Amino acid sequence: MSLRIKLLLGMVLLPTACLLVFLSLSVINFVDDKKAFVYEWNQLQARYIASQIDLNLMRMKDDPQEALFVAKIDSSLNHLQSLAGRVQKDQAAAIIKTYAVAMCSGLRSITWVEIEGRLVYTYCHKISSGFELFAFDKSRLENYFTERGVSENILVGLDGYVISGPPGYPIGRELTSIVGNGVKEVFEANFEKGRIEFKDKRDSETYLLNFYRIPNESLMILSITARTAPERAAYFFVYKGIIFAGALMVITFMAALFISGALIRSVVQLRNAMQNFGAGQMDVHLETSSKDEVGQLAGLFNDMVKHIKDLMSVHEEKARIDAEMTLASDLQRKFFPTESYSNQKYQFAGFYEPASQCGGDWWTYVESEDHFIVCICDVTGHGLQSALITSAACAVVASFKATLQGPAQLMAAMNRAVFETSRGALNMTCLIAAFDKRTNKMTYCNASHEPTYFFTPREGIKRSDINVFDAVNGPRLGESLDASFTETTISFEEGSVFLFYSDGLKDIVNSENKAFEERRILKVLTKVTDHSVAADTILDMAMKETKEWRGQSGLIDDLSYFIVKHNSQGPTA
């Protein structure tokens, strides 16, 4: 289902549902209110009819000409005391004699008799000397019961017989025989007024009945209304509500169609732009004219595209640099000779690991007819620029390999190369040592590099047995073009072991950020107790210790070190 359909359904159905719920509740309340109104109206109507009947009787008392006759009789109903009216006296006397007992029985104040073929009503009222009788045309009562309307108004006696009612209503019959026994409680209860619901046996429908007893009379006004009358009255209200709801649905639908159209167009543009961008079209741009949430979203999309393009450019640049750094790293490793070497007098084993792809550490060894020469360098910092300085040093060593006279000569040449390359921006520490193949002597030149440890392996060796040559014979390379360097010569015993290293060895840290330090370097060396142990084995011992100390920690600085071992009896396997 598309977003537009969902929006239309949400914008149309939700208000419509709310309106229908409101309409249903309104109809229920309307019907209840209408019922209450019908009850009250019927009660008022019954009281009005009762007051009109009472007023008519008062008029006939005051003016006998208003009635067919007005008579007074004693309490025994046998002696006529007075008689007046429009009917002849003998005829009125005959009527009184015939119907007096029925008229004044007390079960109903008004009854009906037939005079000369027409139905007339009589009224009997108790007075101090007996009874007062009235006879009057039925028109005086029927005027109040002819209009049916919503309710039927009926005049009944307390005995339950119908005295007057709407045209066609059975007069003179007991009400229970007409509508059923549901109305019995009206006559059995001694209430002045009230209301009940009953089921009419004629149509099995439920009706609302209001009753009102006329004061001081044996008469009662009944107003009967079908229970469905308030509901029928609500039909028109419902009809108007449905028309209003339909009109509101149409208006809401048209408004939703217009609003959703504008919204969907913006969303579709955004979707297409995202699809094009995902397909690789990098020049996607959305025009944002609106300042609503969709416009803000489009602006965010434009910002996202710009940021992604910037990130891609950075990524491409980084990939290019990484490729160049990888190439430079591969090239720098070619500056190093093989990690293991031996001749008749000496063994060599070296290790190197840069802190990044390219490093500033470098070592090498060169062999001449009389000397075995080793060199270790450490450029300040690490990275590509440091690697470039080591390349200059490597080129110098390679050029002096055939004409090398001593460490100081080589150091001076390397100083010139480093200074010319970096112009003083970068410096290099360096240590060059020349081992004499004929004697147990070594001549070295140190340009501010880390000292070198050497010792002779034997049982029970202590840290105090490990020697160090730490004479500094000159400043760091590259500090000054006219720097001078001197040499120092030392003697050593047969089978001596030498450890050359850069400052990265002491800077190794473990997971607790503790440095490897000098004492751990010496601890590794004191484990070498056999003069027959090869340089490779000693290097492996040192590598194991450093790796265990590091764990998963990275390097702070480039790490390089190597072992030179003097063979006491020729090369050792």
C-alpha positions in Angstrom: 0.0 0.0 0.0 1.4 3.3 -1.1 2.1 6.1 1.4 -0.5 8.4 -0.3 -3.2 5.8 0.2 -2.2 5.4 3.8 -2.3 9.2 4.3 -5.7 9.4 2.6 -7.1 6.6 4.7 -5.7 8.1 7.9 -6.9 11.7 7.1 -10.4 10.5 6.0 -11.2 7.5 8.0 -10.0 8.8 11.4 -12.1 12.0 11.4 -15.1 10.0 9.9 -14.8 7.3 12.6 -14.6 10.0 15.3 -17.7 11.7 13.7 -19.6 8.5 13.6 -18.8 7.8 17.2 -19.9 11.3 18.2 -23.1 10.9 16.1 -23.9 7.6 17.8 -23.4 9.0 21.2 -25.4 12.1 20.2 -28.3 9.9 18.9 -28.3 7.9 22.2 -28.3 11.1 24.2 -30.9 12.6 21.9 -33.3 9.7 22.3 -32.8 9.7 26.1 -33.5 13.5 26.2 -36.5 13.0 23.9 -37.9 10.4 26.2 -37.5 12.7 29.2 -39.1 15.5 27.2 -42.1 13.3 26.2 -42.6 12.3 29.8 -42.5 15.9 31.0 -44.7 17.1 28.1 -47.3 14.4 28.7 -47.4 15.2 32.3 -47.9 18.9 31.5 -50.5 18.0 29.0 -52.4 15.8 31.5 -52.4 18.6 34.1 -53.6 21.1 31.5 -56.5 18.9 30.4 -57.4 18.3 34.1 -57.4 22.0 34.7 -59.6 22.6 31.7 -62.1 19.9 32.7 -62.2 21.4 36.2 -62.8 24.9 34.7 -65.7 23.7 32.6 -67.3 22.1 35.7 -66.9 25.3 37.6 -68.6 27.3 34.8 -71.6 24.9 34.8 -72.0 25.3 38.5 -72.0 29.0 38.2 -74.3 29.1 35.1 -76.7 26.2 34.7 -77.4 27.3 31.2 -73.9 26.1 30.3 -75.1 22.5 31.0 -78.0 20.4 29.8 -79.1 20.4 33.4 -77.9 21.0 37.0 -79.6 19.3 39.9 -79.2 18.7 43.6 -80.4 15.6 45.4 -80.2 14.3 48.9 -77.8 11.7 50.2 -80.3 8.9 49.6 -80.4 9.8 45.9 -84.2 9.6 46.1 -85.4 13.2 46.6 -84.7 15.9 44.0 -84.0 19.2 45.7 -83.5 21.5 42.7 -83.3 21.4 39.0 -82.2 23.9 36.3 -80.8 23.8 32.7 -81.7 23.6 29.1 -83.4 20.1 29.2 -87.0 19.9 30.2 -87.5 19.2 33.9 -89.4 16.0 33.6 -86.9 14.6 31.2 -84.0 15.6 33.5 -85.9 14.1 36.5 -86.3 10.8 34.6 -82.6 10.7 33.8 -81.6 11.5 37.4 -84.0 8.8 38.7 -82.6 6.2 36.3 -78.9 7.0 36.5 -78.3 8.7 39.8 -77.0 5.6 41.5 -74.5 5.0 38.7 -73.6 8.6 38.4 -72.8 9.0 42.1 -71.3 5.6 42.9 -68.0 7.2 43.6 -66.0 5.0 41.2 -66.0 7.8 38.6 -67.1 11.5 38.8 -68.1 11.6 35.2 -70.1 8.9 33.3 -72.1 8.8 30.2 -75.8 8.4 29.4 -77.8 8.4 26.2 -80.5 11.1 25.9 -82.7 11.2 22.8 -80.2 9.1 20.9 -77.1 11.1 21.7 -74.3 10.4 24.1 -74.0 12.9 26.9 -71.7 13.1 30.0 -72.9 13.5 33.5 -71.0 14.7 36.5 -71.7 14.0 40.2 -70.2 16.0 43.0 -70.6 15.6 46.7 -71.9 18.6 48.7 -73.0 19.0 52.3 -76.7 18.4 51.7 -76.2 15.5 49.2 -75.0 15.5 45.7 -74.8 18.0 42.8 -75.4 16.6 39.3 -74.4 18.0 35.9 -75.2 16.8 32.4 -73.3 18.3 29.4 -72.6 17.6 25.8 -69.7 15.3 25.0 -68.1 18.0 22.9 -67.0 19.7 26.1 -64.6 16.8 26.7 -63.9 15.6 23.2 -62.2 18.9 22.3 -59.3 17.9 24.6 -58.8 14.4 23.2 -59.3 14.8 19.5 -55.7 15.7 18.6 -53.7 12.5 18.5 -50.2 13.9 17.7 -47.4 11.9 19.3 -49.5 11.0 22.3 -53.0 9.7 23.0 -54.8 11.4 25.8 -57.5 9.4 27.6 -59.9 10.2 30.4 -60.7 7.2 32.7 -62.4 6.7 36.0 -60.7 5.2 39.0 -62.6 2.0 38.2 -60.6 1.7 35.0 -63.3 2.4 32.5 -62.7 4.8 29.5 -64.7 7.9 29.7 -63.3 9.9 26.7 -60.5 9.5 24.3 -59.4 10.3 20.7 -61.8 9.7 17.9 -62.5 6.0 17.4 -61.2 5.0 20.8 -63.6 2.5 22.6 -65.6 4.5 25.1 -67.3 2.7 28.0 -64.9 -0.2 28.0 -62.4 -1.2 30.7 -58.9 0.0 29.7 -57.3 -3.4 30.6 -59.6 -5.1 28.1 -58.3 -2.7 25.4 -54.6 -2.6 25.9 -53.9 -5.4 28.4 -53.2 -5.9 32.1 -50.0 -3.9 31.9 -51.9 -0.8 33.0 -53.4 -2.3 36.2 -50.8 -0.9 38.5 -52.0 2.6 37.5 -55.3 2.0 39.2 -54.0 -0.1 42.0 -51.4 2.4 43.2 -52.5 5.4 45.2 -50.4 8.0 43.5 -51.4 11.4 42.3 -49.2 11.2 39.2 -46.5 8.9 37.7 -45.4 7.0 34.7 -44.9 3.4 33.6 -44.1 1.3 30.5 -46.4 -1.4 29.3 -46.8 -3.6 26.3 -50.0 -3.1 24.3 -51.7 -6.4 23.5 -53.1 -4.9 20.3 -49.7 -4.6 18.5 -47.2 -6.0 21.1 -45.4 -2.7 21.1 -44.1 -1.0 24.3 -45.7 2.3 25.3 -44.9 5.0 27.7 -47.8 6.0 30.0 -48.1 9.1 32.1 -51.0 9.4 34.5 -52.4 12.3 36.5 -55.2 12.1 39.0 -57.6 15.1 39.0 -57.7 16.5 42.6 -60.9 15.8 44.5 -62.3 13.8 41.6 -62.5 10.1 40.7 -61.0 10.9 37.4 -57.6 10.3 35.8 -55.9 11.7 32.7 -53.7 9.2 30.8 -51.2 10.2 28.1 -49.9 7.2 26.1 -46.9 7.4 23.7 -45.2 4.7 21.7 -41.8 4.0 23.0 -40.4 4.2 19.5 -41.7 7.8 19.1 -38.5 9.4 20.5 -36.5 7.1 18.3 -38.5 8.1 15.2 -37.9 11.7 16.2 -34.2 10.9 16.2 -34.3 9.6 12.6 -34.3 13.1 11.2 -31.4 14.0 13.4 -29.6 10.9 12.2 -30.4 11.7 8.6 -29.0 15.2 8.9 -25.9 13.8 10.7 -25.3 11.3 7.9 -25.6 14.0 5.3 -23.2 16.2 7.3 -20.8 13.3 7.8 -20.9 12.5 4.1 -20.2 16.1 3.2 -17.4 16.3 5.7 -15.9 13.1 4.2 -16.0 14.6 0.7 -14.4 17.8 1.9 -11.8 15.9 4.0 -11.0 13.7 1.1 -10.5 16.6 -1.3 -8.4 18.4 1.3 -6.4 15.2 2.0 -6.0 14.6 -1.7 -4.5 18.1 -2.2 -2.3 18.0 0.9 -1.1 14.4 0.3 -0.4 15.2 -3.3 2.0 18.0 -2.4 3.6 15.9 0.4 3.9 12.8 -1.8 5.6 14.7 -4.6 8.3 15.9 -2.2 8.7 12.4 -0.8 8.8 10.8 -4.3 11.5 13.4 -5.3 13.5 12.4 -2.1 13.1 8.7 -2.9 14.2 9.1 -6.5 17.2 11.2 -5.4 18.2 8.5 -2.8 17.8 5.8 -5.5 20.0 7.8 -7.9 22.5 8.4 -5.2 22.5 4.8 -4.2 23.1 3.9 -7.9 26.3 6.0 -7.9 25.0 9.3 -9.2 27.0 11.6 -7.0 25.8 15.0 -8.3 22.3 14.5 -6.9 20.8 17.7 -5.4 17.3 18.4 -4.1 15.7 21.9 -4.4 14.2 22.8 -1.1 11.6 25.6 -1.3 9.4 24.6 1.7 10.4 25.1 5.3 8.4 22.3 6.7 9.7 18.9 7.9 9.9 17.5 4.3 11.9 20.6 3.3 14.2 20.1 6.3 14.6 16.4 5.3 15.5 17.4 1.8 18.1 19.8 3.2 19.5 17.1 5.4 19.7 14.8 2.4 21.7 17.4 0.5 24.0 17.8 3.5 24.4 14.0 3.8 25.3 13.8 0.1 27.9 16.5 0.5 29.4 14.8 3.6 29.4 11.5 1.9 31.2 13.0 -1.1 33.7 14.6 1.2 34.2 11.3 3.1 34.6 9.5 -0.2 37.2 12.0 -1.3 39.0 11.6 2.1 38.7 7.9 1.8 40.1 7.9 -1.7 43.0 10.2 -0.6 43.6 7.9 2.4 43.5 4.8 0.1 46.0 6.5 -2.2 48.2 7.4 0.8 47.9 3.9 2.2 48.9 2.4 -1.1 51.9 4.8 -1.2 52.7 4.0 2.4 52.5 0.2 1.7 54.8 0.7 -1.3 57.2 2.8 0.8 57.1 0.2 3.6 58.0 -2.6 1.1 60.7 -0.4 -0.3 62.1 0.4 3.2 62.3 -3.2 4.2 64.6 -3.7 1.2 67.0 -1.3 3.0 67.5 -4.0 5.6 69.8 -7.0 4.9 68.8 -10.5 5.8 67.9 -10.9 9.4 70.4 -13.7 10.1 74.1 -13.9 9.0 77.3 -15.6 10.1 80.9 -15.8 9.1 83.9 -17.5 10.6 84.2 -15.1 13.5 80.8 -13.5 14.0 77.1 -14.3 14.0 74.3 -11.7 13.4 70.6 -11.9 14.1 68.3 -8.9 13.9 64.7 -7.8 14.4 62.7 -4.8 13.2 59.0 -3.7 13.6 57.8 -0.2 12.8 55.2 1.6 14.9 53.4 2.5 11.6 53.7 1.4 8.0 57.0 3.1 7.7 59.5 3.6 10.4 62.5 5.7 11.4 64.7 2.8 12.7 67.2 1.1 10.5 70.1 -1.3 10.9 72.6 -3.0 8.6 75.9 -4.9 8.6 78.8 -4.7 6.1 81.8 -7.1 5.9 85.2 -6.2 4.6 88.4 -8.2 4.5 89.4 -7.2 8.0 86.2 -6.0 9.7 82.6 -7.0 10.4 80.8 -3.6 10.6 77.3 -3.1 12.1 75.2 0.1 12.1 71.9 1.0 13.9 70.1 4.3 13.4 67.0 5.9 14.9 65.4 9.0 13.3 63.3 11.2 15.6 59.7 10.3 15.1 58.4 7.7 12.8 56.4 7.5 9.6 57.2 8.3 5.9 59.4 11.3 6.5 61.5 9.4 9.0 61.8 6.5 6.5 63.1 9.0 3.9 66.0 9.9 6.2 66.9 6.3 6.7 67.0 5.9 2.9 69.6 8.7 2.8 71.7 6.8 5.5 71.3 3.5 3.6 72.6 5.2 0.4 75.7 6.5 2.3 76.6 3.1 3.7 76.1 1.5 0.3 78.4 4.1 -1.3 81.2 3.7 1.3 81.1 -0.1 1.4 84.2 -0.5 -0.7 86.3 2.4 0.7 85.3 2.3 4.3 88.1 3.4 6.6 86.4 3.5 10.0 83.2 4.3 11.9 84.0 8.0 12.3 84.5 8.5 8.6 81.2 6.8 7.8 79.4 8.7 10.6 80.6 12.1 9.1 79.3 11.1 5.7 75.9 10.1 7.1 75.7 13.4 9.0 76.1 15.3 5.8 73.5 13.2 4.0 70.9 13.6 6.8 71.5 17.3 7.2 71.2 17.9 3.4 68.0 15.8 3.3 66.1 17.3 6.3 67.8 20.7 6.7 67.9 20.3 10.4 64.1 19.5 10.7 64.8 15.8 11.6 67.8 14.3 13.4 69.1 10.8 13.7 70.9 8.9 16.5 73.4 6.4 15.2 75.9 3.8 16.4 78.5 2.2 14.1 80.7 -0.6 15.4 83.6 -2.3 13.5 84.6 -5.7 14.8 88.2 -6.7 14.0 88.4 -10.2 12.5 92.0 -10.7 13.6 91.8 -9.5 17.2 89.1 -9.4 19.9 88.6 -5.7 19.6 85.8 -3.4 18.4 86.0 0.2 17.4 82.7 2.2 17.6 81.4 5.7 17.0 78.2 6.8 18.9 76.1 9.8 17.7 73.9 10.1 20.8 72.4 6.6 20.4 71.4 4.1 23.1 74.3 2.3 24.8 75.2 -1.3 23.8 75.4 -4.2 26.2 78.0 -7.0 25.9 79.0 -9.9 28.1 80.6 -13.3 28.0 78.1 -16.2 28.6 78.8 -18.5 31.6 77.1 -20.2 34.5 75.9 -17.9 37.3 76.1 -14.7 35.3 74.8 -11.6 37.1 73.6 -8.3 36.0 76.8 -6.8 37.2 78.7 -9.0 34.7 77.0 -7.3 31.8 79.1 -4.5 30.4 78.0 -1.4 28.5 79.9 0.9 26.2 78.1 4.2 26.4 80.7 6.7 25.2 79.1 9.4 23.1 81.5 10.5 20.4 79.3 13.1 18.7 76.0 14.9 18.4 72.9 13.5 16.6 73.2 13.3 12.9 71.6 16.2 11.0 72.0 18.8 13.8 75.0 20.5 12.3 76.8 20.1 9.0 80.3 20.6 10.5 79.8 18.2 13.4 82.8 16.1 14.2 82.9 12.5 15.5 85.5 10.4 17.3 86.0 6.7 17.8 86.4 4.5 20.8 88.0 1.0 20.9 87.3 -1.7 23.4 88.5 -5.3 23.9 86.2 -8.3 24.6 86.6 -12.0 25.5 86.1 -15.0 23.2 82.4 -15.8 22.7 81.1 -12.4 23.8 77.6 -11.4 23.0 76.6 -7.8 22.0 73.0 -6.3 22.1 72.4 -3.3 19.9 68.9 -1.6 20.2 66.9 1.5 19.6 65.0 3.4 22.3 61.8 1.7 21.2 62.8 -1.4 23.2 62.6 0.5 26.5 59.3 2.1 25.4 57.4 -1.2 25.0 54.4 -1.0 27.3 52.0 -3.8 28.6 48.3 -3.7 29.1 48.8 -1.8 32.4 50.9 0.9 30.5 54.1 -0.1 32.3 57.4 0.2 30.3 59.8 -2.7 29.5 62.7 -0.7 31.1 66.4 -1.5 31.3 66.3 -4.1 34.1 64.1 -6.4 32.0 66.6 -6.1 29.1 69.4 -7.2 31.5 67.2 -10.0 32.8 66.9 -11.4 29.3 70.7 -11.3 28.9 71.4 -13.1 32.2 69.5 -16.1 30.9 72.3 -16.7 28.3 74.7 -19.0 30.3 76.1 -21.2 27.5 78.8 -19.8 25.2 77.6 -22.2 22.5 74.2 -20.6 22.2 73.7 -19.1 18.7 72.8 -15.5 18.0 69.4 -16.6 16.5 68.5 -18.3 19.8 69.4 -15.4 21.9 67.3 -13.1 19.6 64.4 -15.5 19.9 64.7 -15.3 23.7 64.6 -11.5 23.6 61.6 -11.6 21.1 59.6 -14.0 23.3 60.1 -11.7 26.4 59.1 -8.6 24.6 56.0 -10.2 23.0 54.8 -11.6 26.3 55.3 -8.2 27.9 53.4 -6.4 25.1 50.5 -8.7 24.8 47.9 -7.0 22.6 49.4 -3.5 23.1 50.7 -1.6 20.2 54.1 0.0 19.7 54.7 3.6 20.9 57.9 3.8 18.8 59.7 1.8 16.2 61.3 -1.3 17.6 64.7 -2.6 16.4 67.5 -4.6 18.0 70.1 -7.2 16.9 72.5 -9.6 18.4 76.2 -9.9 17.4 78.0 -13.0 18.9 81.7 -13.7 18.6 82.6 -17.2 17.7 85.1 -18.6 20.1 85.9 -21.6 17.9 84.6 -20.7 14.5 80.9 -20.4 13.4 78.3 -22.2 15.6 75.6 -24.1 14.0 
